[in-house]
Amino acid sequence: MKKILSLLSPALFPALLLAQSGREGAFISNGRKVDIATFNAGVEKILQETDIPGLSLAVIEDNKIVFSNAYGYKKSDKKEKVDKNTLFEAASQSKSYLVYVVYQLVEEGRLDLDKPMYQYLPYEALEHDPRYKLITPRMILSHCSGIENWSSYNQVDTLEILYDPGTKFVYSGEGYNYLAKVVAGILHKDYDEYIEERVIRTLGLKNACLKFREDSTDHSLFPSDYAEGHDILARYTGSHLNRRTNPAFANHNTAEDYAKIVLAIFDHTHFSDRVYRDLLQPRIVTGLSKDGSAAAYYGPGFEVIYSGGDTLIGQGGSNPGFKNQLYYSVVHKRGFIYMTNGDRGRVLVTRLSQMTAGLPLKPYFNIFDEEQYPSVAGTFLDVYIRKDSLAMYDAIEKQRLAKKLDMEALNDLGETFLYYDQDIARRLLEENKMLYPQSPRVHFLLATLDMRMSRYDSAYQHYCRARDLKYNPAVVSDDLAKCQVKLDEAARRKPLLVRIGDNKGDTIEAENYNAMYGIEIQGTTDTGGGHCVGYIDPGKWMDYRLNVARAGTYVVYFRVSSIRDDNKMELRSGPSLLTTVDVPSTKGWQTWTTIKTNVNLPAGEQTLRLNFISGAYNINWMYVTKADDNATR
């Protein structure tokens, strides 16, 4: 037996240990012998109660993968079970692939983490801001470069630096993509090539995918064994089967393969002690507990958490429909990694920690007021998913009458619905405000809801109340500033007025609305460039103030694009419905066509509302002309 073992590659030992654990029916974690059958049954029960379809899990003990398994289903229709080879979206855990290569280059003396990035590679997208010359690789790795997460988030056609580099935590996927280009320049190889060579092959990753490919014979995608995404309400959302790589979020793998990357970075065998110490240096604060029991920072590549006398490393992953988490103790050399195909995946952290590595994570989660399983809010949500909102409200009322409704239950539930059903979210949060008026979090969540609904005056008042009640001062201060910008912008738009009927035709750019709910301004590739209005979904609307010179029938032309064929919108003047318009599919979000409709408009000032009924589409501009002018567009 010893002779056989001596012939095996060292990379195979974790798998061998895992196989032995499986035969023995147990694994060791946090000094405890964990019965695998009991453990698996517990995980399956948790997935059922949280409505999370599937999970990939790996447990680390003494810097070895001592257990890994997969649970649940690839999709909520429950036809295909997840197996140990099923790929999950790594989301931001994709960044760790790049971290590993970056520190290889540091060891090789080819990359200095404190040398300005532009000296390695000038970056045209940021050259408009002279502060970009201050940005270093260390700032990128630690998410304090100031670069916004994605270029579409603020000014849609400009990649912005939101804060002076090195001064503030700003999570940035764009920053990592810039760093990946710097590494490509140093190695004279594309991201795909150097990750395949230096990470996937070197570490023996068996289930890692940077992009999906199409088979030349039957046009099917491969790999074909992958999990599908689901939202917080367990509804199927699909997956990002990317045909191109994106270093910040687009890799796919299993928890076991991601564990191999984490171990390679922290097991003291692949890098020198100097690199290990560097990785643990906190660079920018992300959260501090009020009682001093926990503190969270970002270091160069990972979150660094001090809690319960331990030093923990964290890295989450969050794509639509997928939530993942790593926590690893550098003191005790143990941890756990999991990946889920459900947006409620983050609620599993503390329970999975209790079942495995026993890390001191509760004080850390208290910093951010994050719901964790089991929770009263989770029980209410399960009632909603399996029955309906009326059953959920009945369950809430029974708990309230029994005086078992604590201050955070409806906050947690309201935050869940905030991004899915804003009417339910408001009802829950307003009720909690009546029950617990001194809850700082309920005011903060109501402010967040108001911002999403473009109710900036109300949002400002709620932010001020949250601030007065001492809710996370840094966050509230930032959000108050953003709210003030929105208030100023709304004040600027309010007097905008378009005069109609004096000329042969009048053009109204879609982004020049007076008020709106829920839409966003985007760049456009339509003729003439400029901007369009996007994220148009049911329930959203835009208002335009018109001064109509002559009453009569007008032709309104719309420049539209969509990949959907179920699009409808209403045109209203005040309370009156003018007409309903069908918006056709153009087979692309930036493939444009012009449609038209007739409306009867009275003379004088009025508000034209575009009320979006169904589908999803973009609008670039409107052109309005009197019907008897015979104008065309």
N, C-alpha and C positions, 0 to 999 in steps of 0.2 A: 504493500500500500504506500509506503514512504517513497518507493521508487516512482510509482505512478504520479504521486503528488508533485515530485520534483520536476516532472516533465510538463506540468501544467503552467500556463501563463499566469503571472500574478493577478492579471485583470480578471481571471475567472474565479478567484477565491471568494469574493462576495456572493457570487451565484452559488458556489458550492456550499457555503455556510447557510444560505437560504434554503437550499434543497435539504440539508440535514435538519434544519429547524422544522421544515414541513413534515418530515418523517417522524420527528419526535413529538409533533403536535403542539409545540410551544416555542416561544422566543423570549429572550431576556431583554427587558427595557427598564431603566431606572432601578436596577437591582431586584426587579420582580420577574418571576416566571409567568408569562402571559399565555394562557391556554388559547390556541388558535381558533378552535371551534367556537368557544364562548365569545372571543373577540370578534370574529366574523359576524356572528349573530347580532352582537351589539351594534356594529357598524350598519348592518342592513336595517335594523330597527330605527337608527338615527336618520338614515336616508328617507325611510318611509315617513317619519314624523316631520321632517323638514321639507318634504316634496322636492328633494334634489335627486335627479334621475340616476347619475352615476358618479363614481369616484375612483381615482387611482391613488394609491397610498404607498409610501416607503418609510420605514423606521430605521434610524441610525443609532447604534450603540457602540461606544468605544471606537468610533470612526470606521464602522463597518455597517453595511446594509444587512440588518439581521432579519428583516421581514419586508415583503412587499406583496401587494394583492390588488385586485380590481373588483369593484362591486357595482351592482345595478345595471343600468341599461344605457345604450348609446342614444336612444331617443325615447320620448315619453310614451310612444305607442307600445313600448315594452315587447318588441318583437326580437330585438337582438341584444344579448347581454354583452356588457363590457368584459373584455378579457385582459390578460396581463400585457398584451401587445397593442391594445387600443390606444391610439394617439389622442391626446387632449391638447387644446390650444395652450401653449406656454404663456401667452400674453406677455406681460412685462418680465416674467422670468426668462424670456429670450435674451434679455440684457446680460445675463450671467455668462452666456457663451462669449460675448465680447469682452467682459471683465477678465475672463481667463486668458484670452489672447493678449489683452493689454498688459497684464502683469508678466506674461512671457516676454514681451518686448521690453518691459522695464528691466527684467533680469538680464536680458541680452544687451542692455545699454543702448537700445535703439529708440526709446521713447522716454521723455522726461515729463512726469506728470505736472510739473510746475512751469513748463515752458508754454508761452501763449500758443493757442491752437493755430492761429493764422500763420505762424512761422513754419508750421508743417504744411498747411494747406489753406490758402486764402479761400474765403467762402462768400461768394457773391450775394447770396441771400441775406447776409447780415452786414454787408459793407456799408449800408445806409446809416448804421449806428456805430460811431467810433468806439463805443464801449466794447464792441466785439473783440477788439485787440487785447482786452484784459482777460479773456476767457481762457482757462487752462484745462487740460484733460482731467485734472483732479476735481475741478468745479463741475465738469460734465458728469463724471462718475458719481459725484455727491449731490447732484440735482440742486446746485446753487449757482449755476451759470447765469441765471436770470432769463434764459431763453424759454419762451412759452412752450407748453406741451406739444401743441400742433399749430401750424401756421393758420389754420382756418378758425381758430378760437376767438380772435379779437378782430383786428383789421384783416379781412379775409384774403387780401392779396399781398400781405406783408408779413414776413417772419419777424416777430418782435422780440426785443429784450425788455422784459417787464420791470426788472429791478437791476440796480448796479451789480455786476458780477461779483459773487462771493459773499453777498450780504444777506440773502434770503433764500429759503427753501422754495424752489419752484420745480415741480416734477416735470421733466422734459424728455419726451421721446425724440423730438427734433435734435436735441443735444447729442443723444446717443447715436443717431444716424450720422451726424456730422463727425463724431469720433470714429465711427466705422469707416468713413471715407478717409480719414487721416491714416488709420491703420492700413487700409488698402493701398494708399500712396507709399507707405513705408515698405510694405511687403511686395508691392507691384503685382498684387493679386486681388481679384474681386472678393467681396465678402463671402459668397458661396464657397469659393475655392479655399480660402484660408480657414474658414470654420470647419469645413469638411476635413482638411488636412490636420489642423492643430487641435481640434476638439473632438469631433465625431470619431475619426479613426484612432486618434491617440488614446482616447479614453474608452474605446470599445462600446460606444453607444449603439445599441441594437435597434432602438425604436425612437429615432430622432429624425425629423423632417424639416428642412428649411423652406421648401416650397413644394406644391403639388404639380405633377406632370401629367400630361395626357398621353395615353397609349396610342401609338400610331395606327394600330389595326382596328381597334373597336371604340376608340375615342373615350374610353373610361379613364377616370382619374386614379392615379396611384401615388402614395399608398391609398388603399381602400378601406383600411380598418381604422376608423376615426369616430369620435363621439360628436354628437350634434348639440348645439347650445339651447338653453332654456332660460326664460326670464324668471323674475321673482315669483310670479304666479304660476310657475311650472309650464308655461306655454312655450311651444317649440319656436325657436328663433333662427335655426340654421347654423351654419359655421362659416368661418372665413377661410375658404380653401384657396389660399393665395397662390397665384402663378408666379409671383415675383417675391424675392426676399425683402424683409424689412427688419433690420437688426433690433428695433425697439420693441416689437410686439408679435411678430408673425411666425415664430418657430412653433413646431409641434413636438411633443415627446410624452413619455410616461413619467410618473413620479420616480421610478427606479433610475431611469436614465438621468433625470435632473439631479437626483441624489449623488450620482457619480461625479457630476460637475462640481457640486458643492464640496464633496470630500476632496476632490483634486485641488481645490482652492485652499482648504483649511486643514488638511491632514498632515502638514509639515513635511511631506515627501516630495511634492512637485515644485515647491518654492522655498526660498530661503527664509529664515526667521525675520529678516528685514522686511520682506514683503508681507509676511503675516502680521507684523506689528503695524505696518502701514495701513492694511485693510481695516484694522480695528480703531483707527484714529477718527473720532467723531469730527465732522467738518461743519455741520449746520444742524441746529436744533429743530426737531419736528414736534415735540410734545413733552411737557413736564407735568407730573401729578402734583396736586395741591399739597399733599402731605409728604412729598419728597420720597415716596416709596418706589417711584419709577421715573425714568428719564429716557427719551428716545431722540436719536440723532440719525443723520445720514452720514455715512463714511464713504470712501471711494469704492462704490460697487454694491453696498448692502446697507440696510438699516442696522444701527448699533443700538442695542437696548440694554439699559442697566436696571435690573429688577431683582428683588429678593436676594441680593448679594451675588447675583450671577451676571455674566455678560452674554447676551444673546445676539445672534445674527438673524435678520429677517429679510425676506423678499417676497412680495406679493405679486399676483398676476391678475389683471382684471380686463378682460375683453367682454363685449356683449354676449351673455349666455355662458360665460366661463369665469370661475373664480378659483384661484389657487393660492397656496401659502406654504412658505418654508419658515421654520423656526429651529435654530440650532444653538446649543450651548457650547461655547468655545472652552469653558471651564471643565465641563463634564464630558465633552466629546459625544454628545447625544442630541437627538432631535427628531423631527418628523417633517415630511413633505407630503402634501396632498394636492390633487387637482380635481376639480369638479366641472361638470357640464350644466351648472345651474347658478343663477345669479345670487342665490342665498348661500353660496359656498362659504363665505366668511364666518357664518354663525357657528361653524363646526370647530373652530380653533381650540377653545379652552377644553371642550369635552375630549377631543382627540388627544390633546396634550395630557389630560388626566389618564387616559387609557394607555398611553405610551410613555413618552419621555418625562412627564411630570414637570414641565418647565414653569417657572413663576410668571405666568402671562396675565393673570387677572388684574394686577395693578396697572399694567400697560394698557389693557383694554378699557379700564376705567378712565384713563386720560381722554379717550375719544368717544366715550358714551356709546360704545358699540354693543348691539344686541348679541348675545351668545346663547346657544342652545344649552339646556332647555329654557324657554321663556314663555311668559304669558302671551306676549305678542305673537310668538310663533304658533301657539295653540289657536289663537283667534284667526290667524292667517290660514291655517289649515282648514278651519271651518268654512272660511270664505271660498277656498279653492274647491273643497269637496261639496259645498252646498251653494250659498249665495251671500250677498251682503246683509240681508235681513236676518239670516241665521247668525251671522257674525255679530250684528248689533245686539241681538237677544243674548248672546253669550257674554258680551261686554256688560250689558245691564245687570245680568245675574251676578257677575263678579263685583260690580260696583255696589249693588245692594248688600252683598255679603262682606263689603269693606275689604275686599282682597285685591283691589285695583291699585297697584303702587304707582308712584309718580312717573316712572319711565315706560310703563306698559303701552300707553297710548302714544307716547312720543315715539317709541320704536315702531309701532304699527303705522302711525301717521307718516313717519319717514319712509317706510316701505312703499306706501301708496303714493307718496309725493311725486314719483316719476311714472306712475301708471294710471291713477284715477284721482285727479286733483279735487273733485267734489268730495270723495270719500276722505281724502287726506285732510281737507279743511274741516269737515265734520268732526273727525277724530281729534284733531289738534285744538279746535275751538272748545270742544268738550273738556279736554285735558286742561286747557287754560282756566276754565271755570272751576275745575276740581283742584288744580294746583297753580294758582296765579303767580306764586313765587318761583315756579320752575323756570330757570333761565333758558333751558334748552327748548321749551315749547315756544317761547318767543323767537328764538333763533330759527326754528323750523318753520314757523309761520312767516317769518321774513323771507326765508328761502323760497317758500311756496309763492308768496307775493311777487318776488322777483321773476319767477318762472311765468307768472300770469301777467307780467308787465304792470303790476300795481305798485309803482315805485314809492308813492307817498306812504301807503300802508307799510310797505317793506321797511322804509326808513324808520318809522315809529317803532316797529317791532325790533329792529336792530338796536335802536337806542335803549329799549327796555332790556334786551339781552345783555347789552354792555353794562347797564346800571346794576344788573343782577350778577355781574362778574363772570359771564360765560366766555370762556376762551378769548381773552382780550385781543390777542394778535389776529385771530381769525375774524372776529367781529369788526375790528378796526379796518381790515382790508375790505371786508364786504360792505361796510358803511361807505368807504371811499368809492367802491364800484357803483353802489346805489346812487350816490350823489352824481356821478357821471351820467347815469341813466336819467336822473331827474333833470339835469341840465340839457341833455339831448331831447327829452320829451318837451321841455319848455321851448327849445329851438324849433321843433317840428310843429308845435301847436298852431302857430299863425300861418303856416304854409297854405296858400290858396291858389288854385288853378282856375283861370278864366276860360270858359268853354263857349264856343259859338260865334266868336268874332272873326275867326279865320276859317280857311278851308278845312283845317284839321289841327288838332292840338295833341301833342305827345305828353304822356305822363310816365315818367320813369317809375317802375314799381317800387324802388327803394325810397321814393320821396313821399311816403305815407305820413299822415298826421299822427296816427296811433295804430297799434297793432297788438295782437296777442300771439306769441309762440313762434313766430317765423324768424328767419335769420337772413342776413344779407351775405351773398356769396359773389365771387368773381364769375365771369361768364366768358365762354369762347364764342358766343354769338357775334354776328357781324357788328363791328363797332366796339366790341369789348365792353369794358365797364363792369357793372354789377347787375345781378338779378336777385330775386327773392326766392329762397328755398325753404326746405323743411315745412312745406305746406301740407298739413294733415287735417283730418276732420276736427271741427271745433275751433280751429284757428281763424283769424280774420285780419283784415287791414282796412283802415278808413282813409278816405281822401276828401278834403274839403274842396268843393267846386263852386264857382260863381257862373251860373248858366245865363248867357246873354239873351237867348231866345228860347222860349218853351217849344217843345216839339219832339219829333222822333230823331234819335241819334244812333249812329252806328258806332259800336265800340269794338275795336280790334284788340286782341290779346296775343302777345308773343309768348308761347308756352313750350315746355318740354316735359316728358314723363316717360317712365318705363311701364306705367300702369295703364289699364284700359277701363277703369271704373271711376274715373274722375268727374266730379260735379262741383260746381260752385253757384252760389246765389249772388245776384246783384240787388242791393237794397238801397233805397233812398229814405233815410230815417226809418220809420216802422214799416214802410211799404215795400213789398216784394216787387221788383221790376221784372226780373226774368231768372231762369235757371239755365246754366250753360254746361254742356258736356265738353270736357277737355280730352282730346284723343291721346292715345299712346303715340310717342314719336320714336320709341325703341331706344331712348337714351336720355340721361339727365341733361346733357348739353347738346342734344339734337333738337333743333328748334323748328317750329312751324307757327303760322299765323292763323288764328280763328277769329270769327266775328259774331256779334249778336246785335239785335236792335233793342233799344230801350226808349221809353218816353220820359223826358225830364221836364219838370216845371222850371220856370225862370227863377233866378235869384240864388242866394247862397244855400247850400245843402251839403250833406255828408253822404258820399257814395261808399257803401260798405261792400267789400268782397268777403263773403261768408263761405268758408270751405266746408263742403258737405261730406265728400267721400274721396277716396283715392290718395294720391300723393303726386305733386307736380311742382314745377318752377315757373315763375312769371318774370319776364324781362322788362316789358313795357306795355302800356295801353295807348291806343290812338283813338281819339274821339272826334267825330265829324258829323255835321247835320246830314240826315239821310238824303235830303234833296240837293245836297252839294255834289253828289255823285263822285265823291273822292274814293280812291282805292289806296290800299296800303300793302 
